[in-house]
Amino acid sequence: MAGLINNLLILLLVFQNSCLGFRNPLSVFKRYKDTTRSLSSECLGNNRPVISLGLTDFALDIRMPGVTPKQSDTYLCMSLHLPVDEEAYVVDFRPQASMDTVHHMLLFGCNVPSSTENYWDCDEGTCTDKSNILYAWARNAPPTRLPKGVGFKVGGETGSKYFVLQVHYGDVSAFRDKHKDCSGVTLHLTHQRQPLIAGMYLMMSVNTVIPPGEKVVDADIACHYQKYPMHLFAYRVHTHRLGKVVSGYRVRNGQWTLIGRQSPQLPQAFYPVEHPVDVSFGDTLAARCLFTGEGRTMETHIGGTASDEMCNFYIMYYMEAKHAVSYMTCTQNINPDMFRNIPQEANIPIPVKSDMIMMTHGHHHEETKKTDDSFSLKQPKREEEEVLDQDFHIEEAVDWPGVNLKLGQVSGLALDPKNNLVIFHRGDHMWDGNSFDSSFVYQQRGLGPIEQNTILVIDPSNADILDSTGKNLFYLPHGLSVDKDGNYWVTDVALHQVFKLGVHDKEPLLILGRSLQPGSDKNHFCQPTDVAVDPVTGNIYVSDGYCNSRIVVFSPNGMFIMQWGEETSVGKAKPGQFRIPHSLTLVPEFGQLCVADRENGRIQCFRSETGEFTREIKHKLFGRELFAVSYIPGGVLFAVNGMPYPGDIVQGFVMNFSTGEIIDTFIPVRKSFEMPHDVVASEDKTVYIGDAYAKTVWKFTSTEKMEHRSVKKAGIEVQEIKEAETVIEARLKNKPVSTESQKKWEKHHIVEQASPGISFVLITTLLIIPIVVLLAIAVFIRWRKTRVYGADADHKLESSSGRILGRLQGKGSGGLNLGNFFASHKSYSRKGFDRLSTEGSDQEKDEDDGTDSEEEYSAPPPPPVSSSS
C-alpha cells in the first residue's frame, strides 16, 4: 500500500509540474511590479510597461522617461529588463514617436546595458557586451508586424535580457516649450515557440565622401555570404538629406536579384520584399546609395550629425532555429568592379513630392515655421491611389471537390450576390474548325441548342449544385456576368447575341443582337465574348468580339449609347486597338472598365462613361495572350493567360491595379491549366478559374506570405493594428476601452492564443483521469484480495502496480522534459564599432478530342492564325 501511495504522489507532482508550464503570465509579472520606473506625469502609460495580452502574450512599452534634450543631435539611451526569465519572441513593433521631435530610434537587445540610470547619453555606449539591432524607425514609419511563425528570440538561456532604446533628437527647437519627451516603441511578445527566428542584416558605408556640387555620387557596399540559408522578407533604407535612392541586391552567378529599392526621403519603414529572396552560402549581397552633393559648399562625410550623411540598407530575414544568427553586418565593398553590372534602376532617383518631405529627417529648415502645436506627415493623394494589402499568396484549395464536376467546355464564371459560384459551360457542344464559315456564320445549327443546363450555381464551400438553368437556349456559350440583382448576363458566339436571364425565368428578359446573324452595326454583334453591367448606372458593356474589335455600350433597357475600339494595325498595338477583346471587368471605385485584349497579350483600361483610354498593363510573364481579367474592391486585379506558346507559362496573376505590378502568380496542384478561359474573384481573394479544354473549375484561396517549406511567400504587414492595438494603446495611456472592442479583442485572443496552452492541459488531464480510475480499481481489488486471500496478495498487487506506474513514469518523463528549444545564438560582435557604425545619426490542349484549337478558325483575317475559345 505504501508503494501505491508513493506512485500516486509522483503522478500528482508530474501533473502539477505540467500545469505550471502553462501558468498565466500575470504571475510572472508580479515580481516586476515593484521595479516599474518613476516617470514624468507627462508620459502617460509609462508607469505600466508590461501589459498582459492573454495566456501567452504580453506587451512591453519601452519609452524615454520624460526627457528634454538641451542641444541638437543629442543621443539618449534607456534600458528595460525583460520581465520574464523564460524565452520569449518579439512578433510586433509599434512606434510611439513623431519625426517632429525624433530623428530616429534604434532598439537593441543585449545583456549588459552601458548604464543603470533611467537614461544616459549614448556617447557612453549602448551595451558593454555584444548587442543586436532588433528594430529601427525614422520619418513617421508605420507599425511593423512580422510574418506568422517568425519572431526575434529574447530571454531564456541565450536570448537578450535587456532592451536598450536609442533616440536621436535632431533639432531641439521643438523643445523650446521645455516639454518632456516620452518617445519609444511598444513590443508585442509571446511565449509561443516560433519555428523561424528573425534577424537583422545591416549593410552600411563607412567611408563615402560626397564632394560639394557633385551631381551624382555612388556609395557601394558588397559582402560574400558564408552562412546557412536565410530568407529575406523586409528591408529598410536610410540616408540623410542628400540621399536619392537606396537599392539592395542578391548576386548569384552574375545575376542581380532585387531585394528592395526605395527613396530614403519617404517614411523609413520596413517594406516587404515583393518577391521572395533567399540567400545561400556563396552568394553576394550588394547595395548602392545614390547621393547628390548639389547645394553643399563643403565635403559631406559619413557621420552622426544632421550635416553628415549615412548609407544604410537594413534587411530583415529569418532562418531555421537551429542555424539562427540574430545579427550580421557588411561594411566593405569586396568587388568594386561588379557594380559595373548593377541594374540601371539603382542609378535612377525616385521622385518624392514636396508635401511628403515637410521636414528632412526631423531637422527643420531655418525658414520653416510651425503654425500650431500639432504635426502630421501629409500623404500625397493620387486620383487612383489605393491602400493595398499585398501580404497574401494565392494557392489552390486542394480539398475543394468542384474540380471533379462533370462539365462541358467551361467558358464563363461569375459570382452571384450570395457569393455562390456561377458556371457557364457548353455541355456536349464544342467549338472546332467546323463551327463557322469564313463569314462567321454558325454551321452546326442542325445539332440544335444544348440540351443540358448550361448555367450552374455552385456552393463555394462544397461544390454542391444549388441551382441550374439554361437548357435548350444556347449553341456556343461564352461570356457570363451577374448583376447586382442576381440576373445572369451571357453571350453566345454562335447566335451572335447577348442575353439577360432572370434566376427563375424560363425566357430571356432582354436580348441584344440578331440571332445567327453576324454584323458590326448598332444592332448586330460578331461573336461577342463578354458582358458587364455597371452596378450604379445599369449600363451594359459588351466586348465584341472575335470578328469585331470594339466595346459597345447600351442603356439598361438595351438602347445603343456608344462604342469605341478598332482593329489592331500592323506593328505595335496602339491604345484603343483590339485583337479579340475577350473579357471585361468593371472597376467602380475609379469609374473604369478594363479589357483583356487577348491576342495583344495585355489589359487596357478606359473611362466607363466616355471610353477614354487610361492605361495599359502588359508584362512579359503574360506571354502572347491574356484571356481573362477580374477586379475586386481594394485595388486587386486578377488575370489569366491562355494556351502556351514556346517559352510561355500558363498561370494566374495577381496585380496591384494602381501600379500594374504583379504581386503574385499561381498555378493549380491538381490537373494542369490547358486553356484557362475565365477568372472571377471575391473580396476575400478567393479565386476561381474555368478551363475550356480541361473542362474543369479550380478554386484558389489566399494565404499569408511566408517563404518556407509549405508556406509560399514572405511578407510583412505594415498596417495600423486594429482591435488589439486599440485595447493595448488605451491601456498604456490609461484610457477607457469600449466594451465592444474589449469583448471582440478578448474573444480573438481566447481563440488564437489560449487554445494551445488550454488544449495541452486538457489532454494531460484526460490522460491522467483514466490512470486515477485504474488506480482506484487496483485499490479496490487489493482490498478485496486482502480480505479473501490474506496479506500475501499485498506483495503481488504492489509489484504489478509498480510495473504499470513505472511504464507511465517513463513515458511521462520523456514527454514532459522540455529541454532546450533552440541552439545558442551566434550574435555578431560589435566590438570596435561606435554608434556611427549602426546609424550613428540613425543607424495547354484537350488530349481526348484530338481537334485543333478553336482560335485557328475564329480570328478574322488578315491577322495571323491564332487559337480561340
C-alpha positions in Angstrom: 0.0 0.0 0.0 2.8 2.4 0.8 4.2 1.8 -2.8 0.9 2.7 -4.2 0.7 5.9 -2.3 4.2 6.9 -3.4 3.2 6.3 -7.0 0.1 8.4 -6.6 2.2 11.2 -5.2 4.6 11.0 -8.2 1.7 11.3 -10.6 0.4 14.3 -8.7 3.8 16.1 -8.9 4.1 15.4 -12.6 0.6 16.8 -13.2 1.4 19.9 -11.1 4.6 20.4 -13.0 2.9 20.3 -16.4 0.3 22.8 -15.3 3.0 25.2 -14.0 4.4 25.2 -17.5 1.2 27.0 -18.7 0.7 29.4 -15.9 -0.8 32.8 -16.7 2.0 35.4 -17.5 0.4 37.7 -14.9 2.1 35.6 -12.2 5.4 36.2 -13.9 4.9 39.9 -13.8 4.2 40.1 -10.1 7.9 40.3 -9.2 8.3 43.0 -11.8 5.5 45.2 -10.3 7.8 46.8 -7.7 10.5 47.7 -10.2 8.5 49.9 -12.5 10.0 53.2 -13.3 9.1 56.5 -11.7 8.4 58.7 -14.7 7.1 62.1 -15.6 3.4 62.6 -15.4 3.6 63.8 -19.0 4.4 60.3 -20.1 1.0 58.6 -20.0 1.1 54.9 -19.5 4.8 54.6 -18.9 4.3 53.6 -15.3 2.8 50.3 -16.6 5.4 49.0 -19.1 4.0 45.4 -19.0 0.5 44.6 -20.2 -0.9 41.0 -20.3 -2.5 40.1 -23.6 -3.8 36.7 -22.6 -2.4 33.4 -21.6 0.8 33.5 -23.6 1.3 37.1 -24.9 2.1 40.4 -23.4 3.0 43.9 -24.5 6.1 45.8 -23.4 6.1 49.6 -23.5 9.7 50.9 -23.9 9.7 54.7 -23.6 12.0 57.6 -22.8 11.3 58.5 -19.2 10.3 62.1 -19.8 13.5 63.7 -21.2 14.2 67.2 -22.5 17.3 67.3 -24.8 19.2 70.6 -24.5 21.1 70.6 -27.8 20.6 69.3 -31.3 22.0 65.9 -32.4 21.6 64.5 -28.9 21.6 60.8 -28.5 19.9 59.5 -25.4 19.6 55.8 -24.3 17.5 54.0 -21.8 17.1 50.3 -20.9 14.4 47.9 -19.8 14.9 44.5 -18.3 12.9 41.7 -19.9 10.3 41.0 -17.3 10.4 37.2 -17.7 13.1 34.6 -17.3 11.8 32.2 -20.0 12.5 32.7 -23.6 10.0 34.9 -25.5 9.6 36.1 -29.0 9.0 39.6 -30.3 6.5 39.5 -33.1 5.3 43.1 -33.4 6.7 46.6 -33.1 4.6 49.7 -32.7 6.5 53.1 -32.8 5.4 55.8 -30.3 7.2 58.8 -31.8 6.9 61.7 -34.3 9.5 62.9 -36.7 8.6 66.4 -35.4 10.9 65.7 -32.4 12.7 62.5 -33.1 15.2 61.9 -35.9 15.4 58.2 -35.5 15.1 55.4 -32.9 17.1 52.2 -32.6 16.2 49.2 -30.4 19.0 46.9 -29.3 19.0 43.6 -27.5 21.8 42.8 -25.1 22.6 41.5 -21.6 24.6 44.4 -20.1 23.5 47.9 -20.8 26.1 50.6 -20.6 24.4 52.3 -17.7 21.9 51.5 -14.9 20.5 55.0 -14.9 16.9 55.8 -16.0 18.5 57.2 -19.2 22.0 58.3 -20.3 24.0 60.0 -23.0 24.6 57.4 -25.7 28.2 58.6 -26.0 28.8 56.3 -23.1 27.7 53.4 -25.4 24.6 51.3 -25.6 25.7 48.0 -24.2 29.0 46.7 -22.8 28.6 43.3 -24.3 27.5 42.3 -27.8 24.3 43.8 -29.0 21.8 43.1 -31.8 19.6 45.6 -33.6 16.0 44.5 -33.3 14.2 47.5 -34.8 14.8 50.8 -36.4 12.4 53.7 -37.0 12.5 57.1 -38.7 10.3 59.6 -40.6 7.0 58.6 -39.2 7.3 55.0 -40.4 4.1 52.9 -39.7 3.9 49.9 -37.4 5.7 46.7 -38.3 4.4 43.2 -37.7 6.5 40.1 -38.5 5.1 37.2 -40.6 3.4 34.4 -38.6 5.8 31.9 -37.3 8.7 34.4 -37.2 10.0 36.2 -34.1 13.1 37.8 -32.6 14.1 35.5 -29.8 14.8 37.1 -26.4 15.3 35.8 -22.9 15.9 32.2 -21.9 19.5 30.9 -21.7 20.7 32.5 -25.0 18.5 35.5 -25.8 18.9 39.1 -24.7 17.8 40.0 -21.2 17.7 43.8 -21.8 16.2 46.1 -24.4 18.2 49.3 -25.0 16.4 52.2 -26.7 18.5 54.8 -28.5 16.7 58.0 -29.6 18.4 60.6 -31.7 16.9 64.1 -31.2 17.9 66.1 -34.3 16.6 69.6 -33.8 15.9 70.7 -30.3 14.0 73.7 -31.4 11.0 71.5 -31.0 11.7 71.6 -27.2 11.5 75.4 -26.8 8.5 74.9 -24.6 10.6 72.6 -22.3 8.1 69.7 -22.7 9.2 66.3 -21.8 9.6 63.6 -24.4 8.3 60.0 -24.0 9.1 58.6 -27.4 9.6 54.9 -27.7 8.2 51.6 -29.1 5.6 49.1 -27.9 6.5 45.5 -28.4 4.2 42.5 -28.7 5.8 39.4 -27.3 4.7 35.8 -27.0 5.8 32.7 -25.1 4.7 30.5 -28.0 7.7 29.0 -29.7 8.3 30.4 -33.1 9.7 27.9 -35.7 11.7 30.6 -37.5 14.0 33.1 -35.9 14.2 36.6 -37.2 17.4 38.5 -37.6 18.8 41.8 -38.9 21.5 42.2 -41.6 22.9 45.7 -41.8 24.8 46.9 -44.9 26.4 50.3 -44.4 29.0 52.5 -46.0 31.6 53.9 -43.6 34.0 55.9 -45.9 31.9 57.6 -48.5 32.8 61.2 -49.3 30.3 63.4 -51.2 32.1 66.4 -53.0 30.3 69.7 -52.9 28.2 70.4 -56.0 28.7 66.9 -57.4 25.5 65.8 -59.2 25.8 62.0 -58.7 27.8 60.2 -56.1 27.5 56.4 -55.5 28.2 54.6 -52.3 28.6 50.9 -52.9 28.6 48.0 -50.4 29.2 44.3 -51.1 30.0 41.2 -49.0 30.2 37.5 -49.5 27.6 35.5 -47.6 29.1 32.4 -45.9 26.4 31.1 -43.5 23.3 28.9 -43.5 20.5 29.9 -45.9 18.4 32.9 -44.8 15.1 34.1 -46.2 14.6 37.8 -46.7 11.2 39.3 -46.1 11.6 43.0 -45.4 14.0 45.9 -45.9 14.6 49.4 -44.8 16.7 52.2 -46.3 18.3 55.1 -44.5 20.3 58.2 -45.5 20.0 61.8 -44.5 19.2 64.8 -46.7 21.3 64.1 -49.8 20.1 60.5 -50.4 18.0 60.0 -53.5 17.6 56.2 -53.7 19.0 53.1 -52.0 18.9 49.7 -53.6 19.8 46.2 -52.4 20.5 43.0 -54.3 21.5 39.4 -54.1 24.1 38.5 -56.7 24.3 34.8 -57.7 26.2 33.5 -60.7 26.3 37.1 -62.1 22.6 37.5 -61.8 21.3 40.5 -59.8 18.1 39.9 -57.9 16.4 42.9 -56.4 15.8 42.8 -52.6 14.3 46.3 -52.3 14.6 49.8 -53.7 13.2 52.9 -52.0 13.7 56.6 -51.6 15.1 57.4 -48.2 13.0 60.6 -48.2 9.9 58.6 -47.8 8.8 57.2 -44.4 11.6 54.9 -43.4 9.5 51.8 -42.6 10.4 48.2 -43.2 8.9 47.5 -46.6 8.0 44.0 -47.8 10.4 42.2 -50.1 8.0 41.9 -53.1 9.3 38.7 -54.5 10.8 36.1 -52.1 14.6 36.1 -52.0 16.7 33.5 -50.3 20.4 33.9 -49.7 22.8 30.9 -49.6 26.4 30.2 -48.9 28.5 31.7 -51.7 26.1 34.5 -52.7 27.0 38.1 -52.6 24.9 40.8 -51.0 25.3 44.2 -52.6 23.8 47.7 -52.1 24.1 51.1 -53.6 23.1 54.5 -52.1 22.8 57.3 -54.7 23.6 60.8 -53.4 23.9 64.3 -54.8 26.3 67.0 -53.5 24.3 69.8 -55.1 23.6 72.6 -52.7 26.6 71.8 -50.4 29.7 74.0 -50.3 31.8 71.5 -48.3 32.6 67.8 -48.5 30.0 65.6 -46.8 31.2 62.6 -44.9 29.6 59.6 -43.2 28.8 60.7 -39.7 26.4 61.1 -36.9 25.1 64.7 -37.2 22.4 66.2 -39.4 25.0 67.8 -41.7 26.7 64.4 -42.2 25.4 61.5 -44.3 24.5 57.9 -43.8 24.2 55.0 -46.3 22.3 52.1 -44.6 20.4 49.2 -46.1 18.7 47.0 -43.4 17.4 43.5 -44.2 15.1 41.6 -42.0 15.4 37.8 -42.6 14.5 34.6 -40.9 16.4 31.3 -40.5 15.7 27.9 -39.1 16.1 28.0 -35.4 19.0 25.5 -35.2 21.1 27.7 -37.5 19.8 31.1 -36.4 22.1 34.1 -36.3 20.4 37.2 -34.9 22.6 40.0 -36.3 25.1 40.4 -39.2 26.8 43.4 -40.8 28.6 44.3 -44.0 30.7 47.5 -44.2 33.0 46.6 -47.2 33.0 46.6 -50.9 34.7 43.3 -51.8 34.4 43.8 -55.5 34.0 47.3 -56.9 34.1 46.1 -60.5 30.9 44.1 -60.1 29.0 47.4 -59.8 29.5 48.0 -63.5 26.7 45.4 -64.0 24.3 46.8 -61.4 20.8 47.2 -62.8 20.1 50.6 -64.1 17.3 51.2 -61.7 19.8 51.7 -58.9 21.0 54.8 -60.7 17.6 56.4 -61.1 16.3 58.7 -58.3 12.8 58.1 -57.0 10.9 61.3 -57.2 9.2 62.4 -54.0 6.6 65.1 -53.8 7.5 68.1 -51.6 4.5 67.5 -49.3 5.9 64.1 -48.4 9.1 65.6 -47.1 7.9 68.5 -45.0 11.0 68.1 -42.9 14.3 66.5 -43.6 14.6 63.6 -41.2 13.3 65.6 -38.3 15.6 68.6 -38.9 13.6 71.8 -39.6 14.9 74.1 -42.3 15.7 77.5 -40.8 12.8 79.1 -42.7 10.3 76.6 -41.6 7.7 78.0 -39.2 5.3 75.9 -37.1 1.8 77.3 -37.0 0.4 75.1 -34.3 1.5 72.5 -31.8 0.5 69.5 -33.8 2.3 67.9 -36.6 1.3 65.3 -39.2 3.0 63.8 -42.2 0.9 64.6 -45.2 0.3 61.7 -47.6 0.1 62.6 -51.2 -3.2 61.8 -52.9 -3.4 60.5 -56.4 -6.6 60.0 -58.3 -6.1 56.3 -58.3 -4.2 55.8 -55.0 -5.1 52.8 -53.0 -4.1 51.2 -49.8 -3.4 47.7 -51.0 -2.7 44.7 -48.7 -0.1 42.7 -50.6 0.5 40.3 -47.8 -1.1 37.2 -49.3 -0.3 34.4 -51.7 -2.8 32.5 -53.9 -2.8 28.7 -53.6 -5.2 26.0 -54.9 -7.8 24.8 -52.4 -6.8 21.2 -52.9 -9.6 19.7 -50.9 -12.3 21.5 -52.9 -14.4 18.9 -54.8 -15.5 21.3 -57.6 -12.6 20.3 -59.7 -14.3 16.9 -60.3 -17.6 18.4 -61.6 -18.8 16.8 -64.9 -18.8 19.8 -67.2 -18.6 20.7 -70.8 -16.1 23.3 -72.1 -16.1 26.0 -69.3 -16.4 29.4 -71.0 -17.6 31.8 -68.2 -17.6 32.3 -64.5 -19.2 34.8 -62.1 -20.3 35.2 -58.5 -23.9 35.9 -57.6 -24.9 38.4 -54.8 -24.7 35.5 -52.3 -21.2 34.8 -53.4 -22.1 31.5 -54.9 -20.1 30.4 -58.0 -22.0 30.5 -61.3 -20.6 28.4 -64.2 -21.4 28.8 -67.9 -20.4 25.8 -69.9 -21.1 24.2 -73.3 -22.5 20.8 -72.3 -22.0 18.4 -75.2 -21.3 21.2 -77.8 -17.7 22.1 -78.8 -16.2 24.9 -80.8 -14.0 23.4 -83.5 -12.9 24.0 -87.1 -16.3 23.2 -88.5 -18.3 25.6 -86.3 -18.1 28.6 -88.6 -17.7 29.5 -92.2 -15.4 32.3 -93.5 -18.2 34.8 -92.9 -18.5 33.7 -89.2 -21.9 32.2 -89.8 -22.5 29.2 -87.5 -22.6 25.9 -89.5 -23.8 23.4 -86.9 -27.4 24.5 -86.3 -28.5 21.0 -87.1 -27.3 19.9 -83.7 -29.9 22.1 -82.1 -29.4 24.0 -78.9 -27.6 22.4 -75.9 -30.0 20.1 -74.1 -28.2 20.3 -70.8 -28.5 23.1 -68.3 -25.6 25.4 -69.2 -25.8 27.7 -66.1 -24.9 26.0 -62.8 -25.0 27.7 -59.4 -22.4 26.0 -57.2 -21.9 26.2 -53.4 -18.4 27.7 -53.0 -17.6 25.6 -50.0 -18.6 22.0 -51.0 -19.3 22.4 -54.8 -22.9 21.2 -54.4 -25.1 22.3 -57.3 -27.7 24.7 -55.8 -29.5 25.6 -59.0 -29.3 25.2 -62.8 -30.9 26.7 -65.8 -30.1 27.5 -69.5 -31.4 24.3 -71.1 -32.2 24.4 -74.8 -31.2 28.1 -75.1 -27.7 28.2 -76.3 -25.4 26.8 -79.0 -21.9 28.0 -78.0 -21.8 29.8 -74.6 -19.0 32.2 -74.0 -19.1 35.2 -71.5 -21.0 35.4 -68.2 -21.6 38.1 -65.6 -24.2 38.5 -62.8 -25.6 41.9 -62.0 -26.3 43.3 -58.5 -29.9 42.0 -58.7 -28.7 38.4 -59.4 -29.7 38.4 -63.1 -27.4 36.4 -65.5 -25.9 38.2 -68.5 -24.4 35.8 -71.1 -23.1 35.9 -74.6 -23.4 33.2 -77.3 -20.8 33.3 -80.1 -22.8 31.1 -82.4 -26.0 33.1 -82.0 -24.0 36.4 -82.0 -26.2 37.6 -79.2 -26.3 38.8 -75.6 -29.0 37.6 -73.2 -30.3 38.8 -69.8 -31.8 35.9 -67.8 -33.7 36.1 -64.5 -32.8 33.4 -62.0 -36.2 31.7 -62.2 -37.3 32.9 -65.6 -37.6 30.4 -68.4 -37.4 33.1 -71.1 -34.8 35.8 -71.5 -35.6 39.2 -70.1 -33.6 41.1 -72.7 -31.8 40.0 -76.0 -29.3 42.1 -77.8 -28.2 41.3 -81.4 -29.8 39.3 -84.2 -29.9 35.5 -83.9 -27.3 33.7 -86.0 -26.6 37.0 -87.9 -23.0 38.3 -87.6 -22.6 42.1 -88.1 -20.9 45.2 -86.9 -23.6 47.9 -86.6 -25.6 49.0 -83.6 -28.0 46.0 -83.8 -25.5 43.2 -84.6 -22.6 41.5 -83.0 -20.0 39.2 -84.4 -19.1 36.5 -81.9 -19.5 38.7 -78.7 -17.2 37.5 -76.0 -18.3 39.1 -72.7 -20.7 41.4 -71.0 -20.5 43.6 -67.9 -23.2 45.6 -66.1 -22.5 48.8 -64.2 -23.9 48.4 -60.7 -24.6 52.2 -60.4 -25.9 53.2 -63.9 -27.1 49.8 -65.1 -25.3 50.4 -68.4 -24.4 47.3 -70.4 -20.9 46.9 -71.8 -20.3 44.2 -74.5 -16.9 43.2 -75.8 -17.4 42.4 -79.5 -15.6 40.2 -80.2 -13.8 37.6 -82.3 -14.6 39.3 -85.6 -15.2 42.8 -84.4 -12.7 44.9 -82.3 -14.9 47.1 -80.2 -16.6 47.8 -76.9 -20.3 48.6 -77.3 -22.4 50.4 -74.6 -26.1 50.1 -74.1 -28.6 51.6 -71.7 -30.3 49.4 -69.1 -33.2 48.8 -71.4 -30.9 47.9 -74.4 -30.7 51.2 -76.3 -27.4 51.8 -78.0 -25.3 54.6 -76.4 -21.8 54.5 -77.9 -18.9 52.3 -79.0 -15.1 52.5 -79.2 -12.2 50.5 -80.4 -10.7 49.4 -83.7 -8.8 46.6 -85.2 -5.1 46.4 -84.4 -2.9 47.9 -87.1 0.3 46.5 -88.4 3.1 46.8 -85.9 2.8 47.7 -82.2 -0.8 47.8 -81.0 -1.9 51.3 -80.1 -4.3 52.3 -77.2 -7.9 51.5 -78.1 -6.9 48.9 -80.7 -8.0 45.3 -80.0 -7.3 41.9 -81.3 -10.1 39.9 -79.7 -11.4 41.9 -76.7 -12.0 38.7 -74.7 -13.0 39.6 -71.2 -14.4 42.6 -69.2 -14.2 43.8 -65.6 -15.6 46.9 -64.1 -13.6 49.0 -61.6 -16.3 51.0 -60.0 -14.0 52.8 -57.5 -12.3 54.5 -60.4 -15.1 54.6 -62.9 -13.1 52.4 -65.3 -13.7 49.3 -67.5 -10.7 47.0 -68.1 -10.5 44.7 -71.1 -8.4 41.6 -71.6 -7.1 42.3 -75.1 -6.4 38.7 -75.7 -4.2 38.4 -78.8 -2.3 41.5 -77.9 -1.4 40.0 -74.5 -2.4 43.0 -72.5 -5.0 44.7 -70.3 -6.5 48.0 -71.5 -8.5 50.2 -69.2 -10.9 53.0 -70.2 -13.2 55.6 -68.6 -16.5 53.7 -68.4 -18.5 56.9 -69.1 -16.5 58.1 -72.1 -14.4 55.3 -73.4 -11.3 57.4 -72.9 -8.2 55.3 -72.7 -6.5 55.5 -69.3 -3.8 52.8 -69.1 -2.2 49.6 -70.4 -1.0 46.8 -68.2 1.4 44.4 -70.0 4.1 42.1 -68.7 6.5 39.7 -70.3 5.1 37.0 -68.0 1.7 37.3 -69.7 3.2 35.7 -72.8 1.5 36.2 -76.2 -2.1 36.0 -75.0 -4.1 37.2 -72.0 -7.6 35.6 -71.8 -9.4 37.0 -68.8 -9.4 39.7 -66.1 -11.3 40.3 -62.8 -11.2 43.1 -60.3 -12.1 43.2 -56.6 -12.5 46.2 -54.4 -9.3 47.3 -52.7 -7.2 47.6 -55.8 -6.5 44.0 -56.7 -6.7 42.8 -60.3 -6.6 39.1 -61.2 -5.9 37.7 -64.7 -5.0 34.5 -66.5 -3.2 33.9 -69.8 -4.1 31.3 -72.3 -2.7 28.4 -74.4 1.0 28.1 -74.1 3.4 29.2 -76.8 7.0 28.1 -76.6 8.6 29.8 -73.6 5.2 30.9 -72.1 3.9 29.6 -68.8 0.1 29.3 -68.4 -0.7 30.8 -65.0 -2.8 33.2 -63.0 -1.7 36.6 -62.0 -2.4 39.0 -59.1 -1.7 42.6 -59.7 -1.9 46.0 -58.0 -4.4 47.9 -60.0 -2.9 51.3 -59.2 0.7 50.4 -60.2 0.1 47.5 -62.5 2.8 45.5 -60.9 2.5 41.7 -60.5 2.1 40.8 -56.8 1.8 37.1 -57.2 1.4 34.3 -59.7 -0.3 30.9 -59.2 -1.0 27.5 -60.9 -3.1 24.5 -59.8 -1.8 21.5 -58.0 -4.4 19.1 -59.2 -4.5 18.7 -63.0 -2.9 21.4 -65.1 -4.1 24.5 -66.9 -4.7 23.7 -70.6 -6.6 26.7 -71.8 -7.9 28.7 -68.8 -10.7 30.7 -70.2 -12.2 32.9 -67.4 -11.4 34.1 -63.9 -13.5 35.5 -61.2 -12.6 36.6 -57.6 -14.4 37.5 -54.4 -13.5 40.3 -52.0 -11.8 37.8 -49.6 -9.4 36.9 -52.5 -11.0 33.6 -53.3 -10.3 33.0 -57.0 -12.0 30.6 -59.5 -10.6 29.7 -62.9 -12.5 27.9 -65.6 -10.7 25.9 -68.3 -12.3 25.3 -71.7 -10.0 22.4 -72.6 -9.6 20.8 -69.2 -13.4 21.2 -68.7 -13.0 22.0 -65.1 -13.0 24.8 -62.5 -10.3 25.3 -59.9 -10.7 27.2 -56.6 -7.8 29.1 -55.2 -7.6 30.8 -51.8 -5.3 33.4 -50.3 -2.8 32.6 -47.6 -0.3 34.8 -45.8 3.1 35.1 -47.4 5.9 33.0 -45.8 8.7 31.7 -47.9 9.4 28.5 -46.0 8.5 24.9 -46.9 4.7 24.7 -47.3 4.2 28.5 -46.9 4.9 30.3 -50.1 5.7 33.9 -49.8 7.3 36.1 -47.2 5.5 39.2 -46.3 5.5 41.9 -43.7 2.4 43.6 -42.6 2.8 47.4 -42.4 -0.5 48.4 -41.0 -2.5 50.0 -38.3 -3.1 47.2 -35.8 -6.8 47.1 -35.2 -8.8 45.8 -32.2 -5.7 44.6 -30.3 -3.9 47.9 -30.7 -7.0 49.8 -29.7 -7.1 47.9 -26.4 -3.3 48.0 -25.9 -3.0 51.7 -26.6 -5.9 52.5 -24.4 -4.4 50.6 -21.5 -1.0 52.1 -22.0 -2.5 55.6 -21.9 -5.0 54.8 -19.1 -7.9 55.4 -21.5 -11.2 53.6 -21.2 -11.8 50.8 -23.7 -15.2 50.3 -25.2 -17.0 47.2 -24.1 -17.5 46.1 -27.7 -13.8 46.5 -28.6 -12.7 44.8 -25.4 -15.0 41.8 -25.9 -14.0 41.4 -29.6 -10.4 41.6 -28.8 -10.6 39.2 -25.8 -12.6 36.7 -27.9 -9.9 36.9 -30.6 -7.1 36.2 -28.1 -9.0 33.4 -26.4 -9.4 31.6 -29.7 -6.0 32.5 -31.2 -3.7 32.4 -28.2 -5.2 30.5 -25.3 -6.1 27.4 -27.2 -2.6 25.8 -27.4 -2.0 26.0 -23.7 -5.5 25.0 -22.8 -5.5 22.1 -25.1 -2.3 20.7 -23.7 -3.5 20.9 -20.1 -6.9 19.4 -21.2 -5.1 16.5 -23.0 -2.9 15.9 -20.0 -5.9 15.9 -17.7 -7.8 13.5 -19.9 -4.8 11.2 -19.9 -4.4 11.2 -16.1 -8.1 10.6 -15.3 -8.1 7.0 -16.7 -4.9 6.4 -14.7 -6.5 7.6 -11.5 -9.6 5.4 -12.2 -7.3 2.5 -12.9 -5.5 3.0 -9.6 -8.8 3.3 -7.8 -9.9 -0.1 -9.3 -6.5 -1.5 -8.2 -7.0 -0.3 -4.7 -10.4 -1.9 -4.6 -9.1 -5.2 -6.0 -6.3 -5.2 -3.4 -8.8 -4.6 -0.6 -10.9 -7.5 -1.8 -7.9 -9.8 -2.2 -6.7 -8.9 1.2 -10.0 -9.9 2.7 -10.2 -13.1 0.6 -6.6 -14.3 0.3 -4.9 -12.5 3.2 -1.7 -10.4 3.3 0.1 -12.5 0.6 -1.8 -10.6 -2.1 -0.3 -7.3 -1.0 3.1 -8.1 -2.4 1.6 -9.3 -5.8 -0.5 -6.3 -6.3 2.2 -3.8 -5.3 4.6 -5.4 -7.7 2.0 -5.3 -10.5 1.0 -1.7 -10.0 4.6 -0.7 -9.6 5.3 -2.1 -13.1 2.4 -0.1 -14.6 3.4 3.1 -12.9 7.0 2.6 -13.9 5.9 2.4 -17.5 3.8 5.5 -17.1 6.5 7.5 -15.4 8.9 6.5 -18.2 6.6 7.9 -20.8 5.7 10.9 -18.8 9.2 11.9 -18.1 10.1 11.7 -21.8 7.1 13.8 -22.8 7.3 16.4 -20.0 11.1 17.1 -20.3 11.0 20.3 -22.3 14.8 20.8 -22.5 16.4 23.4 -24.6 14.3 24.6 -27.5 16.9 26.2 -29.7 20.6 26.2 -30.4 22.6 29.1 -28.9 22.8 32.3 -30.9 26.0 33.4 -32.6 25.3 37.1 -32.3 27.6 39.4 -34.3 30.1 41.1 -32.1 30.0 44.9 -32.5 33.2 45.4 -30.6 35.2 48.1 -32.3 32.2 49.9 -33.8 31.0 53.1 -32.2 27.4 54.3 -32.6 28.1 55.6 -36.0 28.5 52.1 -37.2 24.9 51.4 -36.9 23.0 54.6 -37.6 25.3 57.0 -35.8 22.8 59.6 -36.7 20.5 56.7 -37.4 21.8 54.0 -37.7 -2.2 23.6 -72.8 -4.9 21.2 -75.1 -7.6 18.5 -74.9 -5.9 15.2 -75.5 -9.2 13.4 -75.8 -10.8 15.2 -78.7 -7.8 15.5 -80.9 -9.2 18.6 -82.5 -7.3 21.7 -83.4 -7.5 24.8 -81.3 -10.6 26.9 -81.7 -8.8 30.2 -82.4 -7.4 28.8 -85.6 -10.8 29.3 -87.1 -12.3 32.3 -85.2 -9.8 35.1 -85.6 -10.6 37.3 -88.6 -8.2 37.7 -91.5 -5.7 39.2 -92.1 -4.1 38.7 -88.7 -2.0 35.6 -88.3 -3.8 32.4 -87.4 -4.4 32.0 -83.6 -6.4 29.8 -81.3 -9.8 30.8 -79.7 -12.4 29.7 -77.4 
